[in-house]
Amino acid sequence: MKAGSKSSLKIFLRAAVSITLLAWLFQRVDVREVFSSFGAIPPASWLCAFFLYLASQLISSIRWFVLARALDFGGRFLTYLKFYFVGMFFNLFLPSAIGGDVLKAFFLSRGGNSRLKATYSIFCDRLIGLWAMFVLGAGAALSAPEILPERFRMILLASAVGMSLGVFFMPVVRMILRRVFPVFSQRLSFLMVYWERPTSLLVAFLLSLVLQFCGMYAVYLLAYGLGLTCRPEFYFAAFPLVAILTILPISLSGLGIREGGFVYFLGLKHVPPEKAITVSLAFFAVQATAALLGGAAYLAGMHRETVMAGEVMKNG
């Protein structure tokens, strides 16, 4: 089977999963109530949620800029901001949830830069964000144990502790790799740059905590505007568990998976499935509206800027 045919088949299967899950969910709810619930969310809740989410994406672009600079990429922050928002648009509207990340790596690698390093900056950007999300989720679950069943609290805690230990002991892994695979270690020495420049790693993690807080609180505001009385800690703890499911490459941008996750976790708080689906779709609408800014940036040609190799050295 040709590569193009395989790609088309994957897209078809993901679309089938999303459509099947959404159809299954909507057959079990009052669709009219779902749509009427959108009107129950006050405009102030929509606006606050939108600007909080937009702020989270701005902070995320700053994090990527910090990580890229640690890898000795040059360029202005404004250039990274444009690349980031264009990538955000394609991440949401391409069949693959990482399509925009591939484009960001391509944009950054133009001008003679290493594509491998560019990809690594985006991989670490995602990974540090995931780490911060689980740390926040574990903190929320531990501060209010009653918000989730014990098995989910343990998943959050194990994920947060496991990722934190992985970051802490990475220099030990590097030492082992140097002894076992010296040539491999030398060629990929840049993989340890964030441990050699711990300030960049710390700043990226702190920025991740702030942006994850903004994104999760945006979900809470939409739910609160809909009349749900779940504590904010619940969304901080449940959202990482839903988000990790949407990362799995089995659906289109997490559609269907995300809605099912919201129905399940909000159902633990006796929230009707119609309102749970409304919260999920409302947050997706906020994401889509923000992503359209990236689409406008793409149409305006803002992605055509180039980060030239050696700019850091020249500017330094």
NURO-14171 format. One record per residue (C-alpha): residue number from 1; x, y, z; residue in three letters. Coordinates in steps of 0.1 Angstrom, whole numbers, plus 2048, in hexadecimal, padded with zeros to 3 digits. Example, Ala and Ser with C-alpha at 12.3 -4.5 7.8 and 13.67 -1.06 7.14 Angstrom:
BEGIN
{i->1 X->87B Y->7D3 Z->84E aa->Ala}
{i->2 X->889 Y->7F5 Z->847 aa->Ser}
//
This chain:
BEGIN
{i->1 X->800 Y->800 Z->800 aa->Met}
{i->2 X->80E Y->822 Z->7F6 aa->Lys}
{i->3 X->815 Y->83D Z->811 aa->Ala}
{i->4 X->7F9 Y->853 Z->804 aa->Gly}
{i->5 X->7E0 Y->837 Z->806 aa->Ser}
{i->6 X->7EB Y->82E Z->829 aa->Lys}
{i->7 X->7E7 Y->852 Z->834 aa->Ser}
{i->8 X->7C5 Y->854 Z->824 aa->Ser}
{i->9 X->7BB Y->834 Z->836 aa->Leu}
{i->10 X->7C7 Y->841 Z->857 aa->Lys}
{i->11 X->7B3 Y->861 Z->853 aa->Ile}
{i->12 X->794 Y->84D Z->848 aa->Phe}
{i->13 X->797 Y->837 Z->867 aa->Leu}
{i->14 X->79B Y->854 Z->87F aa->Arg}
{i->15 X->77D Y->866 Z->86F aa->Ala}
{i->16 X->769 Y->846 Z->873 aa->Ala}
{i->17 X->773 Y->843 Z->898 aa->Val}
{i->18 X->769 Y->868 Z->89F aa->Ser}
{i->19 X->748 Y->865 Z->88B aa->Ile}
{i->20 X->73F Y->844 Z->89B aa->Thr}
{i->21 X->746 Y->851 Z->8BF aa->Leu}
{i->22 X->733 Y->871 Z->8B9 aa->Leu}
{i->23 X->716 Y->85F Z->8AA aa->Ala}
{i->24 X->715 Y->846 Z->8C7 aa->Trp}
{i->25 X->716 Y->863 Z->8E0 aa->Leu}
{i->26 X->6FB Y->878 Z->8CF aa->Phe}
{i->27 X->6E4 Y->85A Z->8CC aa->Gln}
{i->28 X->6E4 Y->859 Z->8F2 aa->Arg}
{i->29 X->6DD Y->87D Z->8F9 aa->Val}
{i->30 X->6C3 Y->898 Z->8F1 aa->Asp}
{i->31 X->6D4 Y->8AA Z->8D4 aa->Val}
{i->32 X->6BD Y->8C8 Z->8D7 aa->Arg}
{i->33 X->6C7 Y->8CC Z->8FB aa->Glu}
{i->34 X->6EC Y->8CB Z->8F2 aa->Val}
{i->35 X->6E8 Y->8E7 Z->8D9 aa->Phe}
{i->36 X->6D1 Y->8FB Z->8EF aa->Ser}
{i->37 X->6EB Y->8F9 Z->90B aa->Ser}
{i->38 X->703 Y->90D Z->8F6 aa->Phe}
{i->39 X->6EC Y->92A Z->8FA aa->Gly}
{i->40 X->6EC Y->926 Z->91F aa->Ala}
{i->41 X->711 Y->92E Z->922 aa->Ile}
{i->42 X->714 Y->954 Z->929 aa->Pro}
{i->43 X->728 Y->969 Z->910 aa->Pro}
{i->44 X->73F Y->973 Z->92D aa->Ala}
{i->45 X->748 Y->94E Z->932 aa->Ser}
{i->46 X->74F Y->949 Z->90D aa->Trp}
{i->47 X->765 Y->968 Z->90C aa->Leu}
{i->48 X->778 Y->960 Z->92B aa->Cys}
{i->49 X->77E Y->93C Z->920 aa->Ala}
{i->50 X->789 Y->948 Z->8FE aa->Phe}
{i->51 X->7A2 Y->961 Z->90B aa->Phe}
{i->52 X->7AF Y->949 Z->925 aa->Leu}
{i->53 X->7B5 Y->92F Z->90B aa->Tyr}
{i->54 X->7C5 Y->948 Z->8F3 aa->Leu}
{i->55 X->7DC Y->953 Z->910 aa->Ala}
{i->56 X->7E5 Y->92E Z->915 aa->Ser}
{i->57 X->7EF Y->92B Z->8F0 aa->Gln}
{i->58 X->804 Y->94C Z->8F2 aa->Leu}
{i->59 X->816 Y->93E Z->910 aa->Ile}
{i->60 X->81B Y->91D Z->8FE aa->Ser}
{i->61 X->82C Y->930 Z->8E1 aa->Ser}
{i->62 X->843 Y->941 Z->8FB aa->Ile}
{i->63 X->84C Y->91E Z->908 aa->Arg}
{i->64 X->855 Y->912 Z->8E6 aa->Trp}
{i->65 X->86A Y->931 Z->8E0 aa->Phe}
{i->66 X->87D Y->92A Z->900 aa->Val}
{i->67 X->883 Y->906 Z->8F7 aa->Leu}
{i->68 X->88E Y->90E Z->8D4 aa->Ala}
{i->69 X->8A6 Y->929 Z->8DF aa->Arg}
{i->70 X->8B6 Y->910 Z->8F7 aa->Ala}
{i->71 X->8BD Y->8FB Z->8D8 aa->Leu}
{i->72 X->8CE Y->919 Z->8C9 aa->Asp}
{i->73 X->8B3 Y->922 Z->8B0 aa->Phe}
{i->74 X->8B1 Y->947 Z->8A8 aa->Gly}
{i->75 X->894 Y->95D Z->89D aa->Gly}
{i->76 X->87D Y->975 Z->8AE aa->Arg}
{i->77 X->861 Y->96A Z->8C5 aa->Phe}
{i->78 X->847 Y->979 Z->8AD aa->Leu}
{i->79 X->853 Y->960 Z->893 aa->Thr}
{i->80 X->84D Y->943 Z->8AB aa->Tyr}
{i->81 X->82B Y->951 Z->8B4 aa->Leu}
{i->82 X->821 Y->951 Z->890 aa->Lys}
{i->83 X->82E Y->92E Z->88A aa->Phe}
{i->84 X->81D Y->922 Z->8AA aa->Tyr}
{i->85 X->7FA Y->92F Z->8A1 aa->Phe}
{i->86 X->7FC Y->922 Z->87E aa->Val}
{i->87 X->806 Y->900 Z->88C aa->Gly}
{i->88 X->7E9 Y->903 Z->8A5 aa->Met}
{i->89 X->7D1 Y->907 Z->888 aa->Phe}
{i->90 X->7DD Y->8E8 Z->876 aa->Phe}
{i->91 X->7DF Y->8D4 Z->896 aa->Asn}
{i->92 X->7BA Y->8D9 Z->89A aa->Leu}
{i->93 X->7AE Y->8D7 Z->877 aa->Phe}
{i->94 X->7C5 Y->8BD Z->867 aa->Leu}
{i->95 X->7BA Y->899 Z->86B aa->Pro}
{i->96 X->7D9 Y->893 Z->880 aa->Ser}
{i->97 X->7DD Y->8A4 Z->8A2 aa->Ala}
{i->98 X->802 Y->8A9 Z->89C aa->Ile}
{i->99 X->800 Y->8B6 Z->878 aa->Gly}
{i->100 X->806 Y->8DA Z->884 aa->Gly}
{i->101 X->824 Y->8CE Z->898 aa->Asp}
{i->102 X->833 Y->8C0 Z->878 aa->Val}
{i->103 X->82E Y->8E1 Z->867 aa->Leu}
{i->104 X->83E Y->8F4 Z->885 aa->Lys}
{i->105 X->85D Y->8DE Z->882 aa->Ala}
{i->106 X->85F Y->8E5 Z->85D aa->Phe}
{i->107 X->85B Y->90A Z->862 aa->Phe}
{i->108 X->876 Y->90B Z->87D aa->Leu}
{i->109 X->88E Y->8F5 Z->869 aa->Ser}
{i->110 X->88E Y->90C Z->84A aa->Arg}
{i->111 X->8AC Y->922 Z->846 aa->Gly}
{i->112 X->8C6 Y->907 Z->84C aa->Gly}
{i->113 X->8BA Y->8FC Z->86F aa->Asn}
{i->114 X->8BA Y->8D8 Z->87A aa->Ser}
{i->115 X->898 Y->8C8 Z->875 aa->Arg}
{i->116 X->8A0 Y->8AE Z->890 aa->Leu}
{i->117 X->8A6 Y->8CA Z->8A9 aa->Lys}
{i->118 X->887 Y->8DC Z->89E aa->Ala}
{i->119 X->873 Y->8BC Z->8A3 aa->Thr}
{i->120 X->883 Y->8B7 Z->8C5 aa->Tyr}
{i->121 X->879 Y->8DA Z->8D0 aa->Ser}
{i->122 X->855 Y->8D2 Z->8C8 aa->Ile}
{i->123 X->856 Y->8B0 Z->8D7 aa->Phe}
{i->124 X->863 Y->8BE Z->8F8 aa->Cys}
{i->125 X->84A Y->8DA Z->8F6 aa->Asp}
{i->126 X->82E Y->8C0 Z->8F5 aa->Arg}
{i->127 X->83E Y->8AA Z->910 aa->Leu}
{i->128 X->844 Y->8C6 Z->929 aa->Ile}
{i->129 X->820 Y->8D1 Z->924 aa->Gly}
{i->130 X->814 Y->8AE Z->92B aa->Leu}
{i->131 X->82A Y->8AC Z->94A aa->Trp}
{i->132 X->81C Y->8CD Z->958 aa->Ala}
{i->133 X->7F8 Y->8C2 Z->950 aa->Met}
{i->134 X->7FC Y->8A2 Z->965 aa->Phe}
{i->135 X->80E Y->8B5 Z->981 aa->Val}
{i->136 X->7F0 Y->8CD Z->983 aa->Leu}
{i->137 X->7D8 Y->8B0 Z->981 aa->Gly}
{i->138 X->7E9 Y->89D Z->99C aa->Ala}
{i->139 X->7EA Y->8BC Z->9B2 aa->Gly}
{i->140 X->7C5 Y->8C2 Z->9AD aa->Ala}
{i->141 X->7BD Y->89D Z->9B5 aa->Ala}
{i->142 X->7D2 Y->89D Z->9D4 aa->Leu}
{i->143 X->7C4 Y->8BE Z->9E1 aa->Ser}
{i->144 X->7A0 Y->8B2 Z->9DC aa->Ala}
{i->145 X->7A0 Y->88C Z->9DD aa->Pro}
{i->146 X->77A Y->88A Z->9DB aa->Glu}
{i->147 X->778 Y->898 Z->9B8 aa->Ile}
{i->148 X->783 Y->878 Z->9A6 aa->Leu}
{i->149 X->783 Y->852 Z->9AE aa->Pro}
{i->150 X->7A4 Y->845 Z->9BD aa->Glu}
{i->151 X->7AF Y->833 Z->99D aa->Arg}
{i->152 X->7B0 Y->853 Z->98A aa->Phe}
{i->153 X->7C2 Y->865 Z->9A6 aa->Arg}
{i->154 X->7DC Y->84A Z->9A5 aa->Met}
{i->155 X->7E0 Y->84D Z->97F aa->Ile}
{i->156 X->7E5 Y->872 Z->982 aa->Leu}
{i->157 X->7FE Y->86F Z->99E aa->Leu}
{i->158 X->811 Y->853 Z->98E aa->Ala}
{i->159 X->813 Y->866 Z->96D aa->Ser}
{i->160 X->81F Y->886 Z->97E aa->Ala}
{i->161 X->839 Y->875 Z->994 aa->Val}
{i->162 X->845 Y->85E Z->977 aa->Gly}
{i->163 X->84A Y->87B Z->95F aa->Met}
{i->164 X->85B Y->890 Z->97A aa->Ser}
{i->165 X->873 Y->874 Z->983 aa->Leu}
{i->166 X->87A Y->86F Z->95E aa->Gly}
{i->167 X->884 Y->893 Z->95A aa->Val}
{i->168 X->899 Y->892 Z->97A aa->Phe}
{i->169 X->8AC Y->872 Z->971 aa->Phe}
{i->170 X->8B1 Y->87A Z->94C aa->Met}
{i->171 X->8D6 Y->884 Z->952 aa->Pro}
{i->172 X->8DB Y->861 Z->960 aa->Val}
{i->173 X->8CC Y->852 Z->940 aa->Val}
{i->174 X->8E4 Y->868 Z->92C aa->Arg}
{i->175 X->902 Y->85B Z->940 aa->Met}
{i->176 X->8F8 Y->837 Z->939 aa->Ile}
{i->177 X->8F3 Y->83F Z->914 aa->Leu}
{i->178 X->915 Y->84F Z->912 aa->Arg}
{i->179 X->925 Y->82F Z->91E aa->Arg}
{i->180 X->910 Y->816 Z->90A aa->Val}
{i->181 X->90C Y->82A Z->8EA aa->Phe}
{i->182 X->928 Y->845 Z->8E9 aa->Pro}
{i->183 X->924 Y->84D Z->8C4 aa->Val}
{i->184 X->8FE Y->84F Z->8C7 aa->Phe}
{i->185 X->901 Y->866 Z->8E5 aa->Ser}
{i->186 X->919 Y->87E Z->8D4 aa->Gln}
{i->187 X->903 Y->882 Z->8B5 aa->Arg}
{i->188 X->8E4 Y->889 Z->8C9 aa->Leu}
{i->189 X->8F4 Y->89D Z->8E5 aa->Ser}
{i->190 X->8DA Y->8B9 Z->8E0 aa->Phe}
{i->191 X->8C0 Y->8A2 Z->8EF aa->Leu}
{i->192 X->8CE Y->8AC Z->911 aa->Met}
{i->193 X->8CF Y->8D1 Z->90B aa->Val}
{i->194 X->8B2 Y->8D8 Z->923 aa->Tyr}
{i->195 X->8C4 Y->8C7 Z->93F aa->Trp}
{i->196 X->8E4 Y->8DA Z->937 aa->Glu}
{i->197 X->8CF Y->8FA Z->937 aa->Arg}
{i->198 X->8B7 Y->8F3 Z->954 aa->Pro}
{i->199 X->8AB Y->917 Z->955 aa->Thr}
{i->200 X->89A Y->911 Z->933 aa->Ser}
{i->201 X->88A Y->8F1 Z->93F aa->Leu}
{i->202 X->87E Y->901 Z->95F aa->Leu}
{i->203 X->86F Y->91F Z->94D aa->Val}
{i->204 X->85E Y->908 Z->934 aa->Ala}
{i->205 X->84F Y->8F4 Z->950 aa->Phe}
{i->206 X->843 Y->913 Z->963 aa->Leu}
{i->207 X->834 Y->921 Z->943 aa->Leu}
{i->208 X->823 Y->8FF Z->93E aa->Ser}
{i->209 X->813 Y->901 Z->960 aa->Leu}
{i->210 X->804 Y->923 Z->958 aa->Val}
{i->211 X->7F7 Y->91A Z->936 aa->Leu}
{i->212 X->7E8 Y->8FA Z->941 aa->Gln}
{i->213 X->7D7 Y->90C Z->95E aa->Phe}
{i->214 X->7C8 Y->925 Z->944 aa->Cys}
{i->215 X->7BC Y->909 Z->92D aa->Gly}
{i->216 X->7AC Y->8F5 Z->949 aa->Met}
{i->217 X->79C Y->913 Z->959 aa->Tyr}
{i->218 X->78D Y->91C Z->938 aa->Ala}
{i->219 X->77B Y->8FA Z->938 aa->Val}
{i->220 X->76F Y->902 Z->95C aa->Tyr}
{i->221 X->761 Y->924 Z->951 aa->Leu}
{i->222 X->74D Y->914 Z->935 aa->Leu}
{i->223 X->73F Y->8FA Z->94C aa->Ala}
{i->224 X->737 Y->913 Z->967 aa->Tyr}
{i->225 X->726 Y->929 Z->94E aa->Gly}
{i->226 X->711 Y->90B Z->945 aa->Leu}
{i->227 X->706 Y->908 Z->969 aa->Gly}
{i->228 X->71D Y->8EB Z->974 aa->Leu}
{i->229 X->728 Y->8ED Z->998 aa->Thr}
{i->230 X->747 Y->8D6 Z->996 aa->Cys}
{i->231 X->765 Y->8E5 Z->9A8 aa->Arg}
{i->232 X->782 Y->8F3 Z->993 aa->Pro}
{i->233 X->798 Y->8D7 Z->9A1 aa->Glu}
{i->234 X->782 Y->8BD Z->990 aa->Phe}
{i->235 X->78A Y->8CB Z->96D aa->Tyr}
{i->236 X->7AF Y->8CE Z->975 aa->Phe}
{i->237 X->7B0 Y->8A9 Z->97F aa->Ala}
{i->238 X->798 Y->89B Z->964 aa->Ala}
{i->239 X->7A4 Y->8B0 Z->946 aa->Phe}
{i->240 X->7C7 Y->89F Z->944 aa->Pro}
{i->241 X->7B6 Y->87D Z->943 aa->Leu}
{i->242 X->7A0 Y->888 Z->927 aa->Val}
{i->243 X->7BC Y->89A Z->915 aa->Ala}
{i->244 X->7D3 Y->87B Z->915 aa->Ile}
{i->245 X->7B7 Y->868 Z->903 aa->Leu}
{i->246 X->7B4 Y->882 Z->8E8 aa->Thr}
{i->247 X->7D9 Y->880 Z->8E1 aa->Ile}
{i->248 X->7D5 Y->85C Z->8D5 aa->Leu}
{i->249 X->7D6 Y->85B Z->8AF aa->Pro}
{i->250 X->7B4 Y->84A Z->8AB aa->Ile}
{i->251 X->79D Y->867 Z->8A3 aa->Ser}
{i->252 X->79B Y->888 Z->892 aa->Leu}
{i->253 X->7A9 Y->8A3 Z->8AA aa->Ser}
{i->254 X->79B Y->88F Z->8C7 aa->Gly}
{i->255 X->777 Y->893 Z->8BC aa->Leu}
{i->256 X->761 Y->879 Z->8CB aa->Gly}
{i->257 X->77C Y->86E Z->8E3 aa->Ile}
{i->258 X->77B Y->890 Z->8F5 aa->Arg}
{i->259 X->755 Y->891 Z->8F7 aa->Glu}
{i->260 X->754 Y->86D Z->905 aa->Gly}
{i->261 X->76E Y->876 Z->91F aa->Gly}
{i->262 X->75A Y->894 Z->92A aa->Phe}
{i->263 X->73A Y->880 Z->92C aa->Val}
{i->264 X->74B Y->865 Z->941 aa->Tyr}
{i->265 X->75E Y->87C Z->95A aa->Phe}
{i->266 X->742 Y->895 Z->95E aa->Leu}
{i->267 X->72A Y->878 Z->961 aa->Gly}
{i->268 X->73D Y->86F Z->981 aa->Leu}
{i->269 X->72F Y->890 Z->98F aa->Lys}
{i->270 X->70C Y->888 Z->983 aa->His}
{i->271 X->70E Y->8A1 Z->966 aa->Val}
{i->272 X->6F5 Y->898 Z->94A aa->Pro}
{i->273 X->707 Y->88D Z->92A aa->Pro}
{i->274 X->6F7 Y->8A9 Z->916 aa->Glu}
{i->275 X->709 Y->8C3 Z->92C aa->Lys}
{i->276 X->729 Y->8AF Z->92C aa->Ala}
{i->277 X->729 Y->8AE Z->906 aa->Ile}
{i->278 X->721 Y->8D4 Z->905 aa->Thr}
{i->279 X->740 Y->8DC Z->91B aa->Val}
{i->280 X->756 Y->8C7 Z->904 aa->Ser}
{i->281 X->749 Y->8D6 Z->8E4 aa->Leu}
{i->282 X->74A Y->8F9 Z->8F3 aa->Ala}
{i->283 X->76F Y->8F5 Z->8FB aa->Phe}
{i->284 X->775 Y->8E7 Z->8D8 aa->Phe}
{i->285 X->763 Y->906 Z->8CA aa->Ala}
{i->286 X->77B Y->91C Z->8DF aa->Val}
{i->287 X->799 Y->909 Z->8D2 aa->Gln}
{i->288 X->78C Y->90B Z->8AE aa->Ala}
{i->289 X->786 Y->931 Z->8B1 aa->Thr}
{i->290 X->7A9 Y->937 Z->8BE aa->Ala}
{i->291 X->7B8 Y->920 Z->8A3 aa->Ala}
{i->292 X->7A7 Y->935 Z->888 aa->Leu}
{i->293 X->7BF Y->951 Z->891 aa->Leu}
{i->294 X->7DA Y->939 Z->886 aa->Gly}
{i->295 X->7C7 Y->932 Z->866 aa->Gly}
{i->296 X->7C6 Y->958 Z->85F aa->Ala}
{i->297 X->7EB Y->95A Z->866 aa->Ala}
{i->298 X->7F1 Y->93E Z->84D aa->Tyr}
{i->299 X->7DC Y->94F Z->832 aa->Leu}
{i->300 X->7EF Y->96F Z->838 aa->Ala}
{i->301 X->810 Y->95D Z->832 aa->Gly}
{i->302 X->81E Y->962 Z->854 aa->Met}
{i->303 X->82C Y->93F Z->854 aa->His}
{i->304 X->844 Y->948 Z->838 aa->Arg}
{i->305 X->85E Y->959 Z->84F aa->Glu}
{i->306 X->87E Y->946 Z->853 aa->Thr}
{i->307 X->894 Y->941 Z->872 aa->Val}
{i->308 X->8B7 Y->942 Z->864 aa->Met}
{i->309 X->8D1 Y->92A Z->872 aa->Ala}
{i->310 X->8EC Y->93B Z->887 aa->Gly}
{i->311 X->8D6 Y->959 Z->891 aa->Glu}
{i->312 X->8DC Y->952 Z->8B6 aa->Val}
{i->313 X->902 Y->954 Z->8B1 aa->Met}
{i->314 X->8FF Y->973 Z->89B aa->Lys}
{i->315 X->8E9 Y->984 Z->8B4 aa->Asn}
{i->316 X->8FD Y->978 Z->8D1 aa->Gly}
//
